[in-house]
Amino acid sequence: MPDEPFAHHADAATFAASDKSDVYETVLGSAAALVESQRFWATNLANAASLMWHAFEALDMRVNWAGFYVVEPRRHQQPQQQQQGTTGEISNRTLALGPFMGKVACQTIEFGRGVCGTAAASGTTVVVADVDKFPGHIACDGATKSEVVVPILDDAGGVVRGVLDVDCLVTDGFDDTDVEFLEKLAGLLGRSCDWDL
């Protein structure tokens, strides 16, 4: 059995601190250790979803969904989902559900639709304090009141490979510290995964 970064992987999701910054630094350290010997995107996103879920639970943030959507591979897209890119090639324009923690979620989201699609299309973080006021919000879970979505960019040219999505049961559920943490985590994942999609 190969050496693993943790004697017990479950220990990576145990948070003794109650200070938000300390918890987030622990998550980032645990995620970095877990991706160190693993480049498969599904494995790394699954572990990151678990780390986020347990961190938010430890902080009593009332998060009801934490996970990922990835750019759907061309071979799985329906013809109406494909669009011509500026170079004449067919481009990936649909997000497919990836690893997550929470209730069953929407399976696909088109670029430009909802909070996830908006973040994917723009390549920038989108923070929504009140989802009822976001035009075109896609309500996978009607109990969600606020949401933050961070694009995951690869390190080979900044191509959007997916999004990190977190939903909360209260309005204004995310502050600048949360956003900074999620952007660091998305950056780590973007650099640490082989995006063979």
Accessible surface in RSA format (square Angstrom, percent):
REM  Atomic radii and reference values for relative SASA: ProtOr
REM  Chains: A
REM  Algorithm: Lee & Richards
REM  Probe-radius: 1.40
REM  Slices: 20
REM RES _ NUM      All-atoms   Total-Side   Main-Chain    Non-polar    All polar
REM                ABS   REL    ABS   REL    ABS   REL    ABS   REL    ABS   REL
RES MET A   1   216.25 112.0 135.28  89.5  80.97 192.8 107.64  91.5 108.61 143.9
RES PRO A   2   104.69  76.3  88.61  80.8  16.08  58.5 100.37  82.9   4.32  26.9
RES ASP A   3   142.30  99.7 117.80 117.3  24.50  57.9  40.06  94.3 102.24 102.0
RES GLU A   4    78.55  45.1  51.91  39.3  26.64  63.4  14.71  28.5  63.84  52.1
RES PRO A   5    55.68  40.6  14.71  13.4  40.97 148.9  28.51  23.5  27.17 168.9
RES PHE A   6    44.31  22.2  37.93  23.5   6.38  16.6  41.91  25.4   2.40   6.9
RES ALA A   7   101.57  93.4  54.49  84.1  47.08 107.1  67.45  95.0  34.12  90.4
RES HIS A   8   122.68  67.0 118.21  82.2   4.47  11.4  73.72  76.0  48.96  57.0
RES HIS A   9    83.37  45.6  72.39  50.3  10.98  28.1  49.15  50.7  34.22  39.8
RES ALA A  10    81.54  75.0  63.02  97.2  18.53  42.1  73.84 104.0   7.70  20.4
RES ASP A  11    85.12  59.6  74.03  73.7  11.09  26.2  23.52  55.4  61.59  61.4
RES ALA A  12     4.41   4.1   1.98   3.1   2.43   5.5   4.05   5.7   0.36   1.0
RES ALA A  13    23.95  22.0  13.64  21.1  10.30  23.4  13.74  19.3  10.21  27.0
RES THR A  14    97.22  69.1  81.73  82.9  15.50  36.9  66.54  89.4  30.68  46.4
RES PHE A  15    28.59  14.3   2.41   1.5  26.18  68.1   4.02   2.4  24.57  70.3
RES ALA A  16   112.69 103.6  67.91 104.8  44.78 101.9  77.94 109.8  34.75  92.1
RES ALA A  17    39.64  36.4  23.02  35.5  16.62  37.8  33.50  47.2   6.14  16.3
RES SER A  18   100.64  85.0  79.98 106.7  20.65  47.6  43.73  93.1  56.90  79.7
RES ASP A  19    76.04  53.3  67.53  67.2   8.51  20.1  30.34  71.4  45.70  45.6
RES LYS A  20    52.96  25.8  49.54  30.4   3.42   8.1  35.29  31.8  17.67  18.8
RES SER A  21    58.95  49.8  55.70  74.3   3.26   7.5  30.58  65.1  28.37  39.7
RES ASP A  22    75.10  52.6  71.94  71.6   3.16   7.5  12.84  30.2  62.27  62.1
RES VAL A  23     0.57   0.4   0.04   0.0   0.53   1.3   0.57   0.5   0.00   0.0
RES TYR A  24     5.29   2.5   5.29   3.0   0.00   0.0   5.29   4.0   0.00   0.0
RES GLU A  25   101.90  58.5  94.58  71.6   7.31  17.4  45.13  87.3  56.77  46.3
RES THR A  26    60.77  43.2  51.14  51.8   9.62  22.9  36.05  48.4  24.72  37.4
RES VAL A  27     0.00   0.0   0.00   0.0   0.00   0.0   0.00   0.0   0.00   0.0
RES LEU A  28    25.45  14.2  23.46  16.8   1.98   5.0  23.86  16.8   1.58   4.3
RES GLY A  29    42.58  52.5   0.00   N/A  42.58  52.5  35.40  97.1   7.18  16.1
RES SER A  30    11.28   9.5   7.74  10.3   3.54   8.2   1.74   3.7   9.54  13.4
RES ALA A  31     2.81   2.6   1.59   2.4   1.22   2.8   2.81   4.0   0.00   0.0
RES ALA A  32    43.47  40.0  38.48  59.4   4.99  11.3  39.02  54.9   4.45  11.8
RES ALA A  33    26.77  24.6  23.57  36.4   3.19   7.3  26.20  36.9   0.57   1.5
RES LEU A  34    17.01   9.5  10.42   7.5   6.60  16.6  10.42   7.3   6.60  17.8
RES VAL A  35    12.60   8.3   8.27   7.5   4.32  10.4   8.27   7.2   4.32  11.7
RES GLU A  36   147.28  84.6 112.71  85.3  34.57  82.3  43.92  84.9 103.36  84.4
RES SER A  37    88.20  74.5  50.28  67.1  37.92  87.4  50.85 108.3  37.36  52.3
RES GLN A  38    60.94  34.1  58.83  43.0   2.11   5.0   9.65  20.5  51.29  38.9
RES ARG A  39   105.53  44.3 102.03  52.0   3.50   8.3  56.69  77.5  48.84  29.6
RES PHE A  40   102.66  51.4  97.36  60.3   5.30  13.8 100.47  60.9   2.19   6.3
RES TRP A  41    40.35  16.2  40.35  19.5   0.00   0.0  36.54  19.5   3.81   6.2
RES ALA A  42    26.77  24.6  25.18  38.9   1.59   3.6  25.58  36.0   1.19   3.2
RES THR A  43    51.18  36.4  44.70  45.3   6.49  15.5  32.72  44.0  18.46  27.9
RES ASN A  44     3.43   2.4   1.55   1.5   1.88   4.5   0.53   1.3   2.89   2.8
RES LEU A  45     0.00   0.0   0.00   0.0   0.00   0.0   0.00   0.0   0.00   0.0
RES ALA A  46    47.79  43.9  40.44  62.4   7.35  16.7  41.94  59.1   5.85  15.5
RES ASN A  47    52.84  36.4  51.99  50.2   0.85   2.1   3.24   7.8  49.60  47.9
RES ALA A  48     1.75   1.6   0.86   1.3   0.89   2.0   1.27   1.8   0.48   1.3
RES ALA A  49     1.32   1.2   1.32   2.0   0.00   0.0   1.32   1.9   0.00   0.0
RES SER A  50    32.56  27.5  32.56  43.5   0.00   0.0  17.70  37.7  14.86  20.8
RES LEU A  51     4.56   2.5   4.56   3.3   0.00   0.0   4.56   3.2   0.00   0.0
RES MET A  52     0.00   0.0   0.00   0.0   0.00   0.0   0.00   0.0   0.00   0.0
RES TRP A  53    60.82  24.4  59.33  28.7   1.50   3.5  43.31  23.1  17.51  28.4
RES HIS A  54    60.27  32.9  57.82  40.2   2.45   6.3  36.25  37.4  24.02  27.9
RES ALA A  55     0.00   0.0   0.00   0.0   0.00   0.0   0.00   0.0   0.00   0.0
RES PHE A  56     2.33   1.2   1.69   1.0   0.64   1.7   2.01   1.2   0.32   0.9
RES GLU A  57   119.61  68.7  98.65  74.6  20.96  49.9  45.32  87.7  74.29  60.7
RES ALA A  58    49.93  45.9  13.49  20.8  36.45  82.9  26.64  37.5  23.29  61.7
RES LEU A  59    30.23  16.8   7.20   5.1  23.04  57.9  11.77   8.3  18.47  49.7
RES ASP A  60   120.08  84.1 103.34 102.9  16.75  39.6  30.68  72.2  89.41  89.2
RES MET A  61    21.75  11.3  11.32   7.5  10.42  24.8  18.04  15.3   3.70   4.9
RES ARG A  62   130.75  54.9 115.93  59.1  14.82  35.3  49.48  67.6  81.27  49.3
RES VAL A  63    19.45  12.8   1.52   1.4  17.93  43.2   1.52   1.3  17.93  48.6
RES ASN A  64    17.08  11.8  10.89  10.5   6.20  14.9  14.14  34.0   2.95   2.8
RES TRP A  65    11.29   4.5  11.29   5.5   0.00   0.0  11.29   6.0   0.00   0.0
RES ALA A  66     0.00   0.0   0.00   0.0   0.00   0.0   0.00   0.0   0.00   0.0
RES GLY A  67     0.00   0.0   0.00   N/A   0.00   0.0   0.00   0.0   0.00   0.0
RES PHE A  68     0.00   0.0   0.00   0.0   0.00   0.0   0.00   0.0   0.00   0.0
RES TYR A  69     3.06   1.4   3.06   1.7   0.00   0.0   1.30   1.0   1.77   2.2
RES VAL A  70     5.72   3.8   5.72   5.2   0.00   0.0   5.72   5.0   0.00   0.0
RES VAL A  71     7.28   4.8   7.28   6.6   0.00   0.0   7.28   6.3   0.00   0.0
RES GLU A  72    18.32  10.5  18.32  13.9   0.00   0.0   1.48   2.9  16.84  13.7
RES PRO A  73    17.24  12.6  17.05  15.5   0.19   0.7  17.24  14.2   0.00   0.0
RES ARG A  74   118.72  49.8 112.88  57.5   5.83  13.9  36.07  49.3  82.65  50.1
RES ARG A  75   183.92  77.2 142.15  72.5  41.77  99.4  76.46 104.5 107.46  65.1
RES HIS A  76   104.83  57.3  87.82  61.0  17.01  43.5  59.23  61.0  45.60  53.1
RES GLN A  77    12.75   7.1   0.17   0.1  12.58  29.9   0.00   0.0  12.75   9.7
RES GLN A  78    99.89  55.9  99.49  72.7   0.39   0.9  23.91  50.9  75.98  57.6
RES PRO A  79   105.93  77.2  94.74  86.4  11.18  40.7  95.93  79.2  10.00  62.1
RES GLN A  80   149.01  83.3 114.44  83.6  34.57  82.3  67.14 142.9  81.87  62.1
RES GLN A  81    37.57  21.0  29.44  21.5   8.12  19.3  13.36  28.4  24.21  18.4
RES GLN A  82    55.26  30.9  38.45  28.1  16.82  40.0   2.27   4.8  53.00  40.2
RES GLN A  83   104.19  58.3  98.62  72.1   5.58  13.3  28.69  61.1  75.51  57.3
RES GLN A  84   120.86  67.6  93.16  68.1  27.69  65.9  59.23 126.1  61.62  46.7
RES GLY A  85    24.46  30.2   0.00   N/A  24.46  30.2  17.02  46.7   7.44  16.7
RES THR A  86   150.78 107.2 107.52 109.0  43.25 103.1  93.17 125.1  57.60  87.1
RES THR A  87   116.72  83.0  80.19  81.3  36.53  87.1  80.47 108.1  36.25  54.8
RES GLY A  88    46.92  57.9   0.00   N/A  46.92  57.9  28.08  77.1  18.83  42.2
RES GLU A  89   110.92  63.7 104.68  79.2   6.24  14.9  42.49  82.2  68.43  55.9
RES ILE A  90    61.55  35.0  56.62  42.2   4.92  11.9  56.62  40.8   4.92  13.4
RES SER A  91    30.73  26.0  29.34  39.2   1.39   3.2  27.54  58.6   3.19   4.5
RES ASN A  92    29.69  20.5  20.61  19.9   9.09  21.9   4.18  10.1  25.51  24.7
RES ARG A  93    74.25  31.2  72.40  36.9   1.85   4.4   6.16   8.4  68.09  41.3
RES THR A  94     0.83   0.6   0.83   0.8   0.00   0.0   0.28   0.4   0.55   0.8
RES LEU A  95     0.00   0.0   0.00   0.0   0.00   0.0   0.00   0.0   0.00   0.0
RES ALA A  96    19.82  18.2  19.82  30.6   0.00   0.0  19.82  27.9   0.00   0.0
RES LEU A  97    52.07  29.0  28.57  20.4  23.50  59.1  28.57  20.1  23.50  63.2
RES GLY A  98    10.77  13.3   0.00   N/A  10.77  13.3   7.43  20.4   3.34   7.5
RES PRO A  99    30.25  22.0  18.28  16.7  11.97  43.5  29.63  24.5   0.62   3.9
RES PHE A 100    60.22  30.1  38.91  24.1  21.30  55.4  38.91  23.6  21.30  61.0
RES MET A 101    61.12  31.7  57.93  38.3   3.19   7.6  38.46  32.7  22.66  30.0
RES GLY A 102    36.92  45.5   0.00   N/A  36.92  45.5   9.88  27.1  27.04  60.6
RES LYS A 103   135.76  66.2 128.05  78.6   7.70  18.3  92.24  83.0  43.51  46.4
RES VAL A 104   133.96  88.1 119.88 108.5  14.08  33.9 119.94 104.2  14.02  38.0
RES ALA A 105    10.58   9.7   2.13   3.3   8.45  19.2   5.41   7.6   5.17  13.7
RES CYS A 106    34.54  26.1  22.63  25.2  11.91  28.0  16.61  42.1  17.93  19.3
RES GLN A 107   140.39  78.5 132.95  97.2   7.44  17.7  35.50  75.6 104.90  79.6
RES THR A 108    64.87  46.1  47.33  48.0  17.54  41.8  19.82  26.6  45.05  68.1
RES ILE A 109     8.12   4.6   6.42   4.8   1.70   4.1   8.12   5.8   0.00   0.0
RES GLU A 110    88.93  51.1  88.49  66.9   0.44   1.0  17.88  34.6  71.05  58.0
RES PHE A 111    30.35  15.2  11.70   7.2  18.65  48.5  11.84   7.2  18.51  53.0
RES GLY A 112    48.20  59.4   0.00   N/A  48.20  59.4  21.95  60.2  26.25  58.8
RES ARG A 113   126.29  53.0 122.30  62.3   3.99   9.5  38.81  53.0  87.48  53.0
RES GLY A 114     4.44   5.5   0.00   N/A   4.44   5.5   0.57   1.6   3.86   8.7
RES VAL A 115     3.78   2.5   0.63   0.6   3.15   7.6   0.63   0.5   3.15   8.6
RES CYS A 116     5.03   3.8   3.40   3.8   1.63   3.8   0.42   1.1   4.61   5.0
RES GLY A 117     0.00   0.0   0.00   N/A   0.00   0.0   0.00   0.0   0.00   0.0
RES THR A 118    44.95  32.0  43.11  43.7   1.84   4.4  36.60  49.2   8.35  12.6
RES ALA A 119     0.00   0.0   0.00   0.0   0.00   0.0   0.00   0.0   0.00   0.0
RES ALA A 120     2.34   2.1   0.00   0.0   2.34   5.3   0.00   0.0   2.34   6.2
RES ALA A 121    55.37  50.9  23.57  36.4  31.80  72.3  24.44  34.4  30.93  81.9
RES SER A 122    63.53  53.7  30.59  40.8  32.94  75.9  40.90  87.1  22.63  31.7
RES GLY A 123    22.64  27.9   0.00   N/A  22.64  27.9   9.38  25.7  13.27  29.7
RES THR A 124    79.06  56.2  74.92  76.0   4.14   9.9  66.97  90.0  12.09  18.3
RES THR A 125    37.78  26.9  13.33  13.5  24.44  58.3   9.34  12.5  28.44  43.0
RES VAL A 126    23.33  15.4  20.25  18.3   3.09   7.4  23.33  20.3   0.00   0.0
RES VAL A 127    72.71  47.8  43.85  39.7  28.86  69.5  43.85  38.1  28.86  78.3
RES VAL A 128    11.16   7.3   7.87   7.1   3.29   7.9  10.80   9.4   0.36   1.0
RES ALA A 129    46.05  42.3  38.63  59.6   7.42  16.9  40.58  57.1   5.48  14.5
RES ASP A 130    34.36  24.1  30.85  30.7   3.51   8.3  10.49  24.7  23.87  23.8
RES VAL A 131     3.28   2.2   2.39   2.2   0.89   2.1   2.39   2.1   0.89   2.4
RES ASP A 132   116.95  81.9  80.79  80.4  36.16  85.5  30.92  72.8  86.04  85.8
RES LYS A 133   166.05  81.0 137.15  84.1  28.90  68.8  91.99  82.8  74.06  78.9
RES PHE A 134    41.99  21.0  33.30  20.6   8.70  22.6  35.94  21.8   6.05  17.3
RES PRO A 135   116.23  84.7  94.13  85.8  22.11  80.4 106.31  87.8   9.92  61.6
RES GLY A 136    56.42  69.6   0.00   N/A  56.42  69.6  39.90 109.5  16.52  37.0
RES HIS A 137    43.46  23.8  18.47  12.8  24.99  63.9   9.61   9.9  33.85  39.4
RES ILE A 138    42.98  24.5  29.78  22.2  13.20  31.8  33.67  24.2   9.31  25.3
RES ALA A 139    67.13  61.7  38.22  59.0  28.91  65.8  38.57  54.3  28.56  75.6
RES CYS A 140    53.03  40.1  19.49  21.7  33.54  78.8  16.91  42.8  36.12  39.0
RES ASP A 141    21.46  15.0  14.62  14.6   6.84  16.2  11.18  26.3  10.28  10.2
RES GLY A 142    63.59  78.4   0.00   N/A  63.59  78.4  34.50  94.7  29.09  65.1
RES ALA A 143    45.47  41.8  32.83  50.7  12.64  28.8  40.95  57.7   4.52  12.0
RES THR A 144     6.76   4.8   2.87   2.9   3.89   9.3   2.78   3.7   3.98   6.0
RES LYS A 145    76.61  37.4  76.61  47.0   0.00   0.0  40.73  36.7  35.88  38.2
RES SER A 146     0.49   0.4   0.49   0.6   0.00   0.0   0.49   1.0   0.00   0.0
RES GLU A 147    10.17   5.8  10.17   7.7   0.00   0.0   0.00   0.0  10.17   8.3
RES VAL A 148     0.00   0.0   0.00   0.0   0.00   0.0   0.00   0.0   0.00   0.0
RES VAL A 149     0.00   0.0   0.00   0.0   0.00   0.0   0.00   0.0   0.00   0.0
RES VAL A 150     4.90   3.2   4.90   4.4   0.00   0.0   4.90   4.3   0.00   0.0
RES PRO A 151    11.73   8.5   6.09   5.6   5.64  20.5   6.09   5.0   5.64  35.1
RES ILE A 152     0.01   0.0   0.00   0.0   0.01   0.0   0.01   0.0   0.00   0.0
RES LEU A 153    68.73  38.3  60.15  43.0   8.58  21.6  60.15  42.2   8.58  23.1
RES ASP A 154    11.22   7.9   6.07   6.0   5.15  12.2   4.02   9.5   7.20   7.2
RES ASP A 155    99.47  69.7  62.93  62.6  36.55  86.4  25.48  60.0  73.99  73.8
RES ALA A 156    83.08  76.4  52.86  81.6  30.22  68.7  64.94  91.5  18.14  48.0
RES GLY A 157    72.84  89.8   0.00   N/A  72.84  89.8  38.83 106.6  34.00  76.2
RES GLY A 158    39.68  48.9   0.00   N/A  39.68  48.9  19.01  52.2  20.67  46.3
RES VAL A 159    73.98  48.7  68.55  62.1   5.43  13.1  73.98  64.3   0.00   0.0
RES VAL A 160    26.10  17.2  17.74  16.1   8.36  20.2  17.74  15.4   8.36  22.7
RES ARG A 161    52.65  22.1  52.65  26.8   0.00   0.0   0.70   1.0  51.95  31.5
RES GLY A 162     0.00   0.0   0.00   N/A   0.00   0.0   0.00   0.0   0.00   0.0
RES VAL A 163     0.00   0.0   0.00   0.0   0.00   0.0   0.00   0.0   0.00   0.0
RES LEU A 164     0.00   0.0   0.00   0.0   0.00   0.0   0.00   0.0   0.00   0.0
RES ASP A 165     7.10   5.0   7.10   7.1   0.00   0.0   0.00   0.0   7.10   7.1
RES VAL A 166     0.00   0.0   0.00   0.0   0.00   0.0   0.00   0.0   0.00   0.0
RES ASP A 167    13.46   9.4  13.46  13.4   0.00   0.0   0.00   0.0  13.46  13.4
RES CYS A 168     0.00   0.0   0.00   0.0   0.00   0.0   0.00   0.0   0.00   0.0
RES LEU A 169    57.09  31.8  46.27  33.1  10.82  27.2  46.27  32.5  10.82  29.1
RES VAL A 170    53.71  35.3  50.62  45.8   3.09   7.5  53.71  46.7   0.00   0.0
RES THR A 171    67.72  48.2  56.41  57.2  11.30  26.9  27.17  36.5  40.54  61.3
RES ASP A 172   106.88  74.9  83.61  83.2  23.27  55.0  30.09  70.8  76.80  76.6
RES GLY A 173    14.96  18.5   0.00   N/A  14.96  18.5   5.28  14.5   9.69  21.7
RES PHE A 174    20.49  10.2   0.96   0.6  19.53  50.8   2.01   1.2  18.48  52.9
RES ASP A 175    69.04  48.4  59.88  59.6   9.16  21.7  43.20 101.7  25.83  25.8
RES ASP A 176   125.88  88.2 119.69 119.1   6.18  14.6  38.14  89.8  87.74  87.5
RES THR A 177    50.58  36.0  47.78  48.4   2.81   6.7  14.77  19.8  35.81  54.1
RES ASP A 178     0.57   0.4   0.57   0.6   0.00   0.0   0.07   0.2   0.50   0.5
RES VAL A 179    24.13  15.9  24.13  21.8   0.00   0.0  24.13  21.0   0.00   0.0
RES GLU A 180    93.94  53.9  91.00  68.8   2.95   7.0  32.21  62.3  61.73  50.4
RES PHE A 181     4.90   2.4   2.52   1.6   2.38   6.2   4.42   2.7   0.48   1.4
RES LEU A 182     0.00   0.0   0.00   0.0   0.00   0.0   0.00   0.0   0.00   0.0
RES GLU A 183    76.87  44.1  67.77  51.3   9.10  21.7  23.11  44.7  53.77  43.9
RES LYS A 184    97.78  47.7  86.75  53.2  11.03  26.3  62.66  56.4  35.11  37.4
RES LEU A 185     0.00   0.0   0.00   0.0   0.00   0.0   0.00   0.0   0.00   0.0
RES ALA A 186     2.05   1.9   1.72   2.7   0.33   0.7   2.03   2.9   0.02   0.0
RES GLY A 187    26.15  32.2   0.00   N/A  26.15  32.2  24.95  68.5   1.20   2.7
RES LEU A 188    25.00  13.9  25.00  17.9   0.00   0.0  25.00  17.6   0.00   0.0
RES LEU A 189     0.32   0.2   0.32   0.2   0.00   0.0   0.32   0.2   0.00   0.0
RES GLY A 190     0.48   0.6   0.00   N/A   0.48   0.6   0.00   0.0   0.48   1.1
RES ARG A 191   129.46  54.4 122.76  62.6   6.70  16.0  52.86  72.2  76.60  46.4
RES SER A 192    13.36  11.3  11.97  16.0   1.39   3.2   4.17   8.9   9.19  12.9
RES CYS A 193     4.73   3.6   0.00   0.0   4.73  11.1   0.00   0.0   4.73   5.1
RES ASP A 194    74.57  52.2  69.93  69.6   4.64  11.0  27.33  64.3  47.24  47.1
RES TRP A 195    24.46   9.8   6.00   2.9  18.46  43.4   6.76   3.6  17.70  28.7
RES ASP A 196   104.55  73.2  75.50  75.2  29.04  68.7  46.01 108.3  58.53  58.4
RES LEU A 197    40.42  22.5   8.58   6.1  31.84  80.0  15.80  11.1  24.61  66.2
END  Absolute sums over single chains surface
CHAIN  1 A     9745.7       7380.5       2365.3       5121.3       4624.4
END  Absolute sums over all chains
TOTAL          9745.7       7380.5       2365.3       5121.3       4624.4
